[in-house]
Every structure is written in structure tokens, then in C-alpha cells.
């Protein structure tokens, strides 16, 4: 039987409810968009470790003439993106909040989950038991629009059942290991529109944290 590829937007709430929630546990939030803003020392906004200072200086010395020419040639700025769905921050580049940056993690198969008992970053790993249908004809305009909006694109036929997956915890925090701080207003760097957004703040025991944009969890989509 053919299946479509796992899509966090459509499938995360349903699969987390069936595979991961404990009896009596209540689901509070699921972050299904893959865009994450990283604010940690020695990491860039995408979460990659920065090069040593001297190497970065040398890069700028050799690249600035090209960048200057490029800026003159292109007068229209790129459209600003929406607020990041998740912001991770901490005092150290390898703090607890950097779990989503671990090697082998696939952002488009992973999502943050908050319940009344636990906080976790889960990844949906295909079991290999189903045949995933190939993608249909590509809608170029829709693909560009989704890319600009940072929306995950589902490969395969949308009316097929989701491929069999097994949820694994990349990071999981139980009672006493995390502390919900309620909703905060966070100022975002240049490039985001608007420059401020409301987030649910989760603090971890090492002082790092994860901010989840203030939207309710989406219901399962069949």
C-alpha cells in the first residue's frame, strides 16, 4: 500500500497523541514549523557553529568587494519573513536548548511538544514498512510561496495515509527539568516582520530556553 511522507503540520499532533502521550497526559502545544531562530554564543542564526574570529575576518576581507558589487546591483530588498516559529537561546553553544541541532536530526521530521508533564523534541523515524508515493507534478508557484512563508512541503499524494513512523525523543524533560514561564513578548532581529512576537517561554535547568510562538496546537488532519 502506498503512503505519503510524514508532514509535521498534518501528522504531528495525531502521532504524538497516539505514540508518545502517557495515560492522562494533556497535550498543550506542538510546534510543527521547521524554522528556528538560534540565539546562542558562537552560533549563527541558523544554529551553525561560527568559524574562529580570525577566519571570519579573512572571509570578509576577501568577500567584501563582491558583496559591495552585489548590493549595488540588487536594489530591491528580499521580502521580510514572518516571525520565527521557535527561538532557542542559551549561554553556551551546546546548552540543553540546542538539542534540535544534534547530528542526524531532520528538522522537517521533528517538532517540539509541550504537555502538562513533559517537554520534548521528537523526531518521526520511518519504519520502512510502507511504500512512499513519489511526488506529483510540482506546483512551482506554490513551492515558492511555501518557501517564503517557511511552510513545510509534503512530498507525495495528500489523500494517502501517512507513512508508518516511530517517534523517538531527541531530548525529553520531565517534572523539575523544565519550567514554563508563560507568554512573553520577544524582540526579533532585523529581517523579521513584525519585529516583535508573543512566545510561550520554556526554561531548562541549565538556564537555556525555548520560545514557542503563541499559537494553539492544530487539530489532527485526516
C-alpha positions in Angstrom: 0.0 0.0 0.0 1.3 3.5 -0.9 1.7 6.2 1.7 2.6 9.8 1.7 5.7 11.3 3.5 5.3 12.3 7.1 4.3 16.0 7.4 4.5 17.6 10.9 1.8 20.1 10.1 -0.7 17.4 9.3 0.5 14.5 11.4 2.5 15.6 14.5 -0.5 16.1 16.8 -2.1 12.9 15.9 1.0 10.7 16.1 2.3 12.4 19.3 -1.2 11.7 20.8 -1.1 8.0 19.8 2.5 7.1 20.3 4.0 9.4 22.9 1.4 10.8 25.4 1.1 8.9 28.7 -2.3 8.0 30.1 -4.0 11.1 31.4 -1.3 13.4 30.0 -2.6 16.5 28.3 -1.2 18.0 25.1 -0.6 21.8 25.4 1.5 22.7 22.4 3.0 21.3 19.3 5.5 23.3 17.2 5.2 21.9 13.6 7.1 24.5 11.5 10.8 23.8 10.9 12.0 27.4 11.1 14.1 28.1 14.2 16.0 31.2 15.2 19.1 30.3 17.3 20.4 32.9 19.8 23.5 31.3 21.4 27.1 32.4 21.6 29.4 31.2 18.8 26.4 30.1 16.7 24.8 31.9 13.8 21.0 32.5 13.5 20.6 29.1 11.7 22.4 27.3 14.6 25.7 26.5 12.9 28.9 27.0 14.9 30.7 30.1 13.8 34.3 30.0 12.5 37.1 31.4 14.6 37.3 35.2 14.7 40.4 35.4 12.5 38.9 33.1 9.9 35.8 35.2 9.8 37.9 38.4 9.3 39.8 36.9 6.4 36.5 35.8 4.8 35.2 39.4 5.0 38.5 40.8 3.6 38.2 38.7 0.5 34.5 38.8 0.1 33.6 42.4 0.7 34.3 43.7 -2.9 31.9 41.1 -4.3 29.3 41.8 -1.6 29.5 45.5 -2.3 29.0 45.0 -6.0 26.1 42.6 -5.3 24.4 45.2 -3.1 24.7 47.9 -5.8 23.3 45.6 -8.5 20.3 44.5 -6.5 18.3 47.5 -5.4 15.1 45.7 -4.2 15.4 44.0 -0.8 14.2 40.5 -0.3 10.7 40.2 1.4 10.9 40.1 5.1 10.0 36.7 6.7 7.3 36.1 9.3 8.3 35.7 13.0 10.3 32.5 13.7 8.0 29.8 15.0 10.7 28.8 17.6 13.5 30.7 19.2 16.2 28.7 21.1 18.7 30.6 23.3 21.3 29.9 26.0 24.6 30.9 27.5 26.6 28.1 25.7 26.5 26.8 22.1 26.0 23.2 23.4 23.3 24.0 26.1 20.2 21.9 26.6 18.2 24.1 24.3 20.4 23.2 21.3 19.1 19.6 21.2 17.5 20.3 17.8 21.0 20.9 16.4 22.3 17.5 17.2 23.8 15.5 14.4 21.3 13.3 12.5 18.3 15.4 13.4 16.0 16.1 10.4 14.2 19.3 11.1 11.3 18.6 8.7 10.6 15.4 10.6 10.9 16.8 14.1 8.9 19.0 16.4 8.7 20.4 19.9 5.9 19.1 22.2 4.7 20.5 25.5 2.3 18.7 27.8 1.2 19.2 31.4 4.0 16.8 32.5 6.8 16.9 29.9 8.6 18.9 27.3 10.4 17.2 24.4 11.9 17.5 20.9 10.6 14.4 18.9 11.6 13.0 15.6 9.5 10.8 13.4 11.6 8.0 12.0 10.2 6.0 9.1 9.9 2.3 9.9 10.4 1.3 6.3 7.2 -0.8 6.3 5.3 1.2 3.7 5.9 2.4 0.2 6.1 6.2 0.0 4.4 7.5 -3.2 6.5 9.7 -5.4 5.6 13.4 -5.6 3.1 14.5 -8.1 3.6 17.4 -10.6 5.4 20.3 -8.9 3.4 23.5 -8.5 6.3 26.0 -8.8 4.3 29.0 -7.6 3.0 27.1 -4.6 6.5 25.8 -3.8 8.0 29.3 -3.9 5.1 30.7 -1.8 5.6 28.0 0.8 9.3 28.5 0.9 8.9 32.2 1.6 6.4 31.5 4.3 8.7 28.8 5.7 6.0 26.2 5.4 7.0 22.5 5.2 6.2 20.9 1.8 4.7 17.5 1.8 6.0 15.1 -0.8 3.6 12.6 -2.3 -0.2 12.4 -2.7 -2.1 14.3 0.1 -5.0 11.8 0.1 -2.8 8.8 1.0 -2.3 7.7 4.6 0.9 8.8 6.3 3.9 6.5 6.1 4.5 4.3 9.2 6.8 6.2 11.6 8.3 5.6 15.1 8.6 8.6 17.4 12.0 9.0 19.1 12.9 11.6 21.7 15.9 13.7 20.6 15.5 15.4 24.0 12.9 15.0 26.8 12.5 16.8 30.0 10.3 15.6 32.9 8.9 17.3 36.0 11.5 19.6 37.6 13.7 19.6 34.5 11.8 22.5 32.7 9.8 25.5 33.8 7.0 27.1 31.7 7.3 30.9 32.1 4.0 31.9 30.4 3.7 34.2 27.4 6.5 36.8 26.8 6.9 39.4 24.1 10.2 38.9 22.3 12.0 41.4 20.0 13.3 39.8 16.9 16.4 40.7 14.8 16.2 42.6 11.5 14.6 40.6 8.7 11.5 39.6 10.6 8.1 41.3 10.1 6.8 42.2 12.6 9.9 42.8 14.8 8.1 41.6 17.9 6.0 38.5 18.6 4.4 36.6 21.5 6.0 33.4 22.6 5.4 30.7 25.2 8.7 30.5 27.1 10.2 27.3 28.5 13.2 27.5 30.7 15.5 24.4 31.1 17.6 23.6 34.1 20.9 25.0 32.7 19.4 28.4 32.1 18.8 28.0 28.4 15.4 28.1 26.9 12.9 27.5 24.1 10.4 30.1 23.0 7.3 28.7 21.1 5.3 31.2 19.1 1.9 31.9 20.7 -0.4 29.8 18.6 -2.7 26.9 19.7 -1.9 23.3 18.6 -3.6 22.4 15.4 -6.1 19.6 15.4 -5.2 16.3 13.6 -5.8 16.4 9.9 -7.1 13.2 8.4 
